[in-house]
Amino acid sequence: MSSAGCAFKNVLWPSSEARRKRLLTILPQVAEFSTRETIPVGFLIDQLGLKGRAIGKVSISKKHGNYLINNGGATAEEVIMLIGLIKEYVHRKYDLQLEEEIQYVGFD
């Protein structure tokens, strides 16, 4: 198994008080991070029940929600699709935008 490390940067708390309160209403457990500047993305992914979810030969780690695992022969397309799925779930449920920590490299 291979991983490039954390796929996403941790998320800044919403700047508006209304959005912050909404997030705390939707996900009261996130209050444990209220003294921090950011919310751990792995925590958000864990709360969505996405650990272990796979597209093709790439999956979200069962141990840490912010790690994508190449289970052998994963394609860049599969990785990008899984990243998109995670971003969509987090945005729809928590109204937060994820930003990749990994960098995409193109080949000519």
C-alpha positions in Angstrom: 0.0 0.0 0.0 1.2 3.5 -0.8 0.0 7.0 0.3 1.2 10.5 -0.6 0.3 11.6 3.0 -2.5 13.9 3.8 -4.7 14.7 0.8 -6.3 17.9 2.1 -5.3 20.9 4.2 -7.1 21.3 7.4 -10.1 23.7 7.1 -10.3 27.1 8.7 -13.3 27.7 10.9 -16.1 29.6 9.1 -15.5 33.3 9.5 -19.2 34.2 9.9 -20.8 33.4 13.3 -23.9 32.1 11.6 -22.0 29.5 9.6 -20.0 28.5 12.6 -23.2 28.0 14.7 -24.7 26.0 11.8 -21.7 23.7 11.7 -21.8 23.2 15.4 -25.5 22.3 15.2 -24.9 19.8 12.3 -21.8 18.3 14.0 -21.7 19.1 17.7 -18.5 16.9 18.1 -16.6 19.5 16.1 -16.7 21.7 19.3 -13.6 19.8 20.6 -11.6 21.8 18.0 -13.2 25.2 18.8 -10.0 26.5 20.4 -8.0 25.6 17.3 -7.6 27.7 14.2 -8.5 24.8 11.9 -10.7 21.7 11.8 -8.9 18.5 11.0 -10.2 17.2 7.7 -9.6 13.6 8.7 -12.2 14.2 11.5 -14.7 15.5 9.0 -14.2 12.6 6.7 -14.4 10.1 9.6 -17.7 11.7 10.7 -19.2 11.2 7.2 -18.4 7.5 7.4 -16.2 7.6 4.3 -13.2 5.6 5.7 -12.6 2.6 3.5 -14.6 4.0 0.6 -12.9 3.2 -2.8 -13.0 4.2 -6.4 -11.2 1.6 -8.5 -7.9 0.8 -6.8 -7.6 3.9 -4.5 -9.4 4.1 -1.2 -9.7 6.3 1.9 -7.6 4.8 4.6 -9.5 2.9 7.3 -7.1 4.3 9.9 -7.1 8.0 8.9 -9.7 9.8 6.8 -7.3 12.2 5.2 -5.0 9.6 3.7 -5.7 8.0 0.3 -4.3 4.6 -0.3 -3.1 3.2 -3.6 -4.1 -0.5 -3.3 -2.0 -1.4 -6.3 -2.4 0.0 -9.7 -4.6 3.0 -9.0 -4.8 5.6 -11.8 -4.6 9.3 -11.5 -8.2 9.5 -12.7 -9.3 7.3 -9.8 -7.5 9.5 -7.3 -9.0 12.7 -8.8 -12.5 11.1 -8.7 -12.1 10.1 -5.1 -10.8 13.5 -4.1 -13.9 15.0 -5.9 -16.2 12.7 -4.1 -14.8 13.7 -0.7 -14.9 17.4 -1.5 -18.5 17.1 -2.6 -19.6 15.2 0.5 -17.9 17.6 2.9 -19.4 20.6 1.0 -22.9 19.2 0.9 -23.0 18.1 4.6 -20.9 20.9 6.3 -20.8 23.7 3.8 -17.0 23.7 3.9 -14.6 23.9 1.0 -11.6 21.5 1.0 -8.3 22.4 -0.5 -5.9 19.7 -1.6 -2.6 19.5 0.1 -1.2 17.2 -2.5 0.1 18.8 -5.7 -0.8 17.6 -9.2 2.1 17.0 -11.6 1.5 16.8 -15.3 3.7 15.0 -17.8 4.1 16.1 -21.5 
